Amino acid sequence: IKMQMTIDVPSELAELLKILQNRLPELLERAARDLLREQESGTTVDETMILELLVSTPKPEALLALHPSPALQARAGELLAASKEGTLSRRGEAELERILLLVRMAKANAYKQLGEAA
C-alpha cells in the first residue's frame, strides 16, 4: 500500500530533499526508525555511533578526533545549563551522565592506547 503525502518544509530542507528526491522513501524510513529507536532506548544516534566506534577498537587518533554532532553538543549544553540551575530532571540527569560517560570512555581508551604505544 502506498500513501501520498504533502508536507511543508523550510526552503533549506526543500533544497536538500530535491537532491535526494529519488530516495525520499528510504530517507524517511531511516529517519523514522532512528527517531523511534532513540525514543524507545533513550540512546541517541550519536551515542550509538560512539559505542560502535569504541567496540571497533579504533586507533587513538580517531578517538581523540571524535566530536559530537551539533545537535548532541546543543543537547549537552541544555542539560548542563539545567543542571547548574538546579532544574535538571532525573531523566535529563541520566542522559547527561550517559553523554559524559561516553566521552570519558572514548578519551580514556585513547590515552591508554597512546600510553601503551610509547
Protein Blocks (a to p, Z undefined) as FASTA:
>chain_A
ZZdddddddfklmmmmmmmmmmmmmmmmmmmmmmmmmmmnopafklmmmmmmmmnopafk
lmmmpccdfklmmmmmmmmmmmmnopacfklmmmmmmmmmmmmmmmmmmmmmmmmmZZ
